[in-house]
Amino acid sequence: MAQSIKPEYDVIVIGAGVIGPCIATAMARQGRTVLIVEREWDEPNRIVGELMQPSGLKSLKQLGMIKAVNNIGAVETTGYNISYHGKSLTIPYPTKDILSKIDTTPVPDVIKSGDEDKMDASDKSLVAKKWEEDERVRGAAFHHGKFLTNLRTICLNEPNVAKLDANVTEILKEGAKAVGIQATLNNDEKTKKKFYSKLVVCCDGIYSKFRKELSSDHVPKIGSYFAGLDLIDAKLPAPNHGHVILGKHAPVLMYQISTHHTRILCAIRSEKLPSKSNVVAYLKNTISKSLPKETQPAFEKALKNNSTDVYRAMPNQFLTAILNDVPGLVVVGDALNMRHPLTGGGMTVGLNDAVLVTKLLSPEKVPDLADDIAILEQMIEFHTERKNLAAVVNVLSIALYSLFAADSKYLELLQQGCFAYFLRGGECVNGPVSLLSGLCPKFSTLFYHFFSVAFYSCYINFQNRGIAGFPVALFENICVFITAVCVFSPYMWNEMMT
């Protein structure tokens, strides 16, 4: 069980969301003494962080934390179902041979008893044998709070981990170096206590108070919102698939998260959340009609909920990562880097970061966490190495949202071309779903498929316009290509050059 509280540690982890417990557990198993601090230890109830891509599950295995998805009624996901103006296409996840092309080695010292990287065979929801025998990789969907509770339980069972119920108010510094934290205890808000460590790891999420320690300009931008509803006993066109519904509206996501519950996330094209009445009207008048017929009854039932939480809203934010160069401080997870949640890439990137950090800061590479020079060298490597996956997932998320939101004529043509591109099958779906699953961390692959979609959109537009409409189609296609460049290039440049 977790330690009793003391004043000094090797590592202090701020935040017990998804990333904090993983880093705390790995470092504790590596022999470090760890204090993990969280303001709210009760099971949270969130509308995001409920669909984990195959790459996220791979990272959980590397961290020795894969059992966190077990015994919570999770639902396996085997791919995506995309609906475009009533037409639908099912896309399976890649075959397992893709795993041979990426790193799947465990974090040093995290596998203690020998089965920490294996799923619990007693789980009747996620059947381990079926997963092992499937030729394709799988993802999982679940109630975020139940998953998080499992992560925290695994973490707090480590003898080198101490738990603190408190609100961190300040990063303590000696000169420019972080040396600990100041916190107000939850059971005594008037008392401020100081705790010291060789390294402070900040994982305090999307509303981070401490990301500005890296730079005052390190501030996320809100591009849109998700309105999330809980559907009871909903019927989906393709069970065990994530559903993406496209149309004149912004994209809609659906995925089953337990036996009786399905999450639906409806994107709202606005940098400021509209009034509740406007959101409800949008859901009733626009979204309801565009859903698959078999799903509409559950959605309409959810809308009849007269309580104040008919839906819950979440801002969709974007934040490019910057170098961790403050001595004694490491910022990871959503505190460091965010992307549009359309692709379910948040946990993918965050867990991959947890793997990289705990590998790079393992005792065999950094024996003493007080060695600021050694840690800076490792953080430079972390910043460079993480881009292989993070840049792909981040740019893919905003590129797909822009195409799927289609709030201009030329984006609508790109959306039409994107769906037609998927219909071609073969590498036209294998490549994109490999990127989406987080198992193809290659920017060249993303670049190739994105602009292949752009060119194919132009080809489809020429076909639709015919010979007589060639001049109009030529003008439109020039605008389509310029739009594609404007969507892709700024985010690509920021991710690669920052």
TANOR-V736582 format. One record per residue. N is the residue number from 1. RES is the residue in one letter. NEAR is the number of other C-alpha atoms within 12 Angstrom. D_CENTER is the distance of its C-alpha to the mean C-alpha in Angstrom with 1 decimal. Layout:
# TANOR-V736582
n = {N N}
res = {RES RES}
near = {NEAR NEAR}
d_center = {D_CENTER D_CENTER}
This chain:
# TANOR-V736582
n = {1 2 3 4 5 6 7 8 9 10 11 12 13 14 15 16 17 18 19 20 21 22 23 24 25 26 27 28 29 30 31 32 33 34 35 36 37 38 39 40 41 42 43 44 45 46 47 48 49 50 51 52 53 54 55 56 57 58 59 60 61 62 63 64 65 66 67 68 69 70 71 72 73 74 75 76 77 78 79 80 81 82 83 84 85 86 87 88 89 90 91 92 93 94 95 96 97 98 99 100 101 102 103 104 105 106 107 108 109 110 111 112 113 114 115 116 117 118 119 120 121 122 123 124 125 126 127 128 129 130 131 132 133 134 135 136 137 138 139 140 141 142 143 144 145 146 147 148 149 150 151 152 153 154 155 156 157 158 159 160 161 162 163 164 165 166 167 168 169 170 171 172 173 174 175 176 177 178 179 180 181 182 183 184 185 186 187 188 189 190 191 192 193 194 195 196 197 198 199 200 201 202 203 204 205 206 207 208 209 210 211 212 213 214 215 216 217 218 219 220 221 222 223 224 225 226 227 228 229 230 231 232 233 234 235 236 237 238 239 240 241 242 243 244 245 246 247 248 249 250 251 252 253 254 255 256 257 258 259 260 261 262 263 264 265 266 267 268 269 270 271 272 273 274 275 276 277 278 279 280 281 282 283 284 285 286 287 288 289 290 291 292 293 294 295 296 297 298 299 300 301 302 303 304 305 306 307 308 309 310 311 312 313 314 315 316 317 318 319 320 321 322 323 324 325 326 327 328 329 330 331 332 333 334 335 336 337 338 339 340 341 342 343 344 345 346 347 348 349 350 351 352 353 354 355 356 357 358 359 360 361 362 363 364 365 366 367 368 369 370 371 372 373 374 375 376 377 378 379 380 381 382 383 384 385 386 387 388 389 390 391 392 393 394 395 396 397 398 399 400 401 402 403 404 405 406 407 408 409 410 411 412 413 414 415 416 417 418 419 420 421 422 423 424 425 426 427 428 429 430 431 432 433 434 435 436 437 438 439 440 441 442 443 444 445 446 447 448 449 450 451 452 453 454 455 456 457 458 459 460 461 462 463 464 465 466 467 468 469 470 471 472 473 474 475 476 477 478 479 480 481 482 483 484 485 486 487 488 489 490 491 492 493 494 495 496 497 498}
res = {M A Q S I K P E Y D V I V I G A G V I G P C I A T A M A R Q G R T V L I V E R E W D E P N R I V G E L M Q P S G L K S L K Q L G M I K A V N N I G A V E T T G Y N I S Y H G K S L T I P Y P T K D I L S K I D T T P V P D V I K S G D E D K M D A S D K S L V A K K W E E D E R V R G A A F H H G K F L T N L R T I C L N E P N V A K L D A N V T E I L K E G A K A V G I Q A T L N N D E K T K K K F Y S K L V V C C D G I Y S K F R K E L S S D H V P K I G S Y F A G L D L I D A K L P A P N H G H V I L G K H A P V L M Y Q I S T H H T R I L C A I R S E K L P S K S N V V A Y L K N T I S K S L P K E T Q P A F E K A L K N N S T D V Y R A M P N Q F L T A I L N D V P G L V V V G D A L N M R H P L T G G G M T V G L N D A V L V T K L L S P E K V P D L A D D I A I L E Q M I E F H T E R K N L A A V V N V L S I A L Y S L F A A D S K Y L E L L Q Q G C F A Y F L R G G E C V N G P V S L L S G L C P K F S T L F Y H F F S V A F Y S C Y I N F Q N R G I A G F P V A L F E N I C V F I T A V C V F S P Y M W N E M M T}
near = {15 25 22 19 23 22 23 24 34 37 45 54 50 51 43 44 45 50 48 49 50 52 58 55 50 49 45 40 34 33 29 35 36 47 49 51 42 33 26 27 27 16 20 21 21 27 34 42 41 47 50 48 46 45 47 44 43 40 40 47 35 36 48 43 45 37 35 41 47 35 26 31 27 36 36 41 38 36 38 41 36 38 35 32 23 20 21 24 30 28 36 36 39 34 24 25 16 27 26 12 15 21 24 26 23 31 40 28 27 35 25 21 11 13 19 26 29 31 30 24 20 15 23 20 28 34 25 24 17 19 26 16 13 19 18 25 34 42 44 45 46 42 38 32 31 30 39 37 30 30 37 40 28 35 42 33 21 32 24 31 41 36 38 37 26 32 32 37 26 27 39 29 24 15 11 16 28 34 34 37 41 28 30 24 24 20 15 13 16 12 16 19 28 28 39 33 35 35 43 48 50 49 41 36 33 37 25 29 27 35 39 24 33 30 18 12 14 27 27 27 22 26 28 31 36 40 41 35 38 35 33 27 24 33 28 36 29 28 27 35 35 47 42 44 42 40 32 28 33 38 41 42 39 49 52 41 42 34 26 21 28 38 44 44 44 45 45 38 30 23 18 19 23 21 14 17 16 16 29 32 17 25 35 25 17 24 34 28 23 30 41 31 18 18 32 27 22 28 39 26 20 30 33 19 18 11 10 12 17 26 34 28 28 30 34 37 33 35 36 38 40 35 33 36 27 34 35 41 41 48 48 50 47 46 41 44 44 44 44 40 46 48 44 45 43 45 50 46 51 47 46 47 48 45 46 41 41 46 34 32 41 31 27 17 20 26 19 22 36 26 21 27 18 24 34 28 22 30 34 24 23 33 34 24 26 38 33 32 42 48 44 43 51 49 43 44 40 40 42 39 42 38 40 41 37 32 24 22 18 33 37 35 40 45 45 36 39 42 39 30 31 34 25 17 19 15 20 28 33 31 35 44 41 43 44 47 50 48 45 34 37 29 31 20 28 35 27 20 34 41 31 28 38 41 30 32 38 39 29 28 34 25 19 19 19 15 13 12 16 19 15 19 26 24 18 29 33 24 26 36 31 21 32 40 26 22 29 34 23 20 32 30 19 21 34 25 17 20}
d_center = {29.6 28.3 30.8 32.9 32.0 33.7 33.8 32.5 29.7 28.3 24.8 23.6 19.9 19.1 16.6 15.9 12.4 10.2 10.9 14.5 16.1 14.9 16.5 19.4 20.1 20.2 22.3 24.5 25.2 26.1 28.8 27.4 28.2 25.1 25.0 21.8 22.1 20.5 22.0 21.1 21.2 21.7 19.2 16.9 16.6 13.4 12.4 8.6 6.5 9.2 8.3 7.6 8.4 11.6 10.5 8.5 11.9 13.8 12.5 13.4 16.8 17.3 16.8 19.2 16.9 16.5 18.9 16.5 15.5 19.3 21.8 19.5 20.4 17.1 17.5 17.1 15.6 17.5 16.4 16.4 19.2 19.6 22.3 24.1 27.1 28.0 27.6 25.0 23.6 22.0 19.9 19.6 17.1 18.9 21.6 21.4 23.4 20.4 19.6 22.9 21.7 18.9 19.1 18.9 21.3 20.7 20.5 24.2 25.8 23.0 24.8 27.8 29.1 28.1 25.7 22.7 20.8 22.1 21.1 23.6 26.4 27.5 24.4 25.7 22.5 20.8 23.9 23.6 26.6 25.2 22.0 24.3 26.7 24.3 24.6 21.0 17.7 15.9 12.7 12.8 12.4 13.7 14.6 12.0 15.2 16.9 14.2 14.0 17.8 18.1 16.1 18.4 21.4 21.0 20.6 23.6 25.7 25.8 29.3 28.1 25.7 27.0 25.4 26.1 25.8 25.9 24.7 24.4 26.5 27.1 26.4 29.8 31.1 34.2 34.6 31.3 30.1 27.8 29.8 28.3 27.4 29.4 28.3 29.9 30.1 29.1 32.5 34.3 32.8 35.9 35.7 33.6 33.2 32.4 30.7 30.8 29.0 28.9 25.2 22.9 19.2 17.3 14.0 14.7 11.5 11.4 15.2 16.1 19.9 20.1 18.0 21.3 23.0 21.7 23.0 24.2 22.7 19.1 18.2 15.3 16.4 15.9 16.2 16.1 15.4 14.3 17.0 16.1 18.9 19.6 21.9 24.4 25.6 24.3 25.5 23.0 24.4 22.6 21.8 19.0 17.1 14.4 16.5 16.3 19.4 20.9 24.1 25.7 23.0 19.5 17.1 16.6 14.2 15.6 14.9 17.1 15.8 19.2 22.8 23.6 20.5 18.4 15.6 16.3 14.4 16.9 16.1 18.8 20.0 20.9 20.2 22.0 21.5 24.7 27.0 26.4 29.4 28.0 24.6 26.4 28.9 26.2 24.6 28.2 29.8 27.1 24.2 26.4 28.7 26.0 24.5 26.0 29.3 28.5 25.5 27.4 29.4 26.5 24.9 28.4 28.9 25.8 27.0 30.3 28.9 31.1 29.3 27.6 24.1 24.5 20.9 18.4 16.8 13.7 13.7 11.4 11.6 11.7 12.8 14.0 14.3 17.9 20.0 20.3 24.1 25.2 27.3 26.2 22.7 19.3 16.3 12.8 9.2 8.7 12.5 12.7 10.2 8.1 7.7 8.4 6.2 8.9 7.5 4.7 3.2 1.3 3.5 5.1 6.1 6.8 8.8 10.4 11.4 12.9 14.8 16.1 17.2 19.0 20.6 21.8 23.1 24.6 28.3 29.5 28.1 28.4 31.1 31.4 28.4 31.0 31.5 29.8 30.8 29.3 26.0 26.0 26.7 23.8 21.4 22.7 22.0 18.4 17.9 19.4 18.0 14.3 14.8 15.5 11.9 10.1 12.8 12.4 8.8 9.4 12.8 12.1 9.8 12.7 15.4 14.5 14.3 17.6 19.2 18.2 19.1 22.4 24.1 26.9 29.4 28.2 24.6 26.0 27.9 24.8 23.0 26.2 26.3 22.7 23.5 26.9 25.3 23.3 26.5 28.1 26.3 26.5 24.6 23.7 21.2 20.8 19.6 17.0 15.5 15.5 13.4 11.0 10.9 10.1 13.7 15.5 14.7 17.7 17.9 21.3 20.0 17.7 20.7 23.1 21.4 20.6 24.2 25.5 24.1 25.8 29.1 29.0 28.5 31.6 33.5 32.7 33.9 37.1 37.7 37.3 39.5 42.2 45.0 46.2 42.9 42.3 42.8 40.4 37.8 38.3 37.7 34.6 33.2 33.8 31.8 29.0 28.8 28.9 26.1 24.0 24.8 24.1 20.6 19.6 21.8 21.0 17.2 18.3 20.9 18.9 16.3 19.3 21.8 20.2}
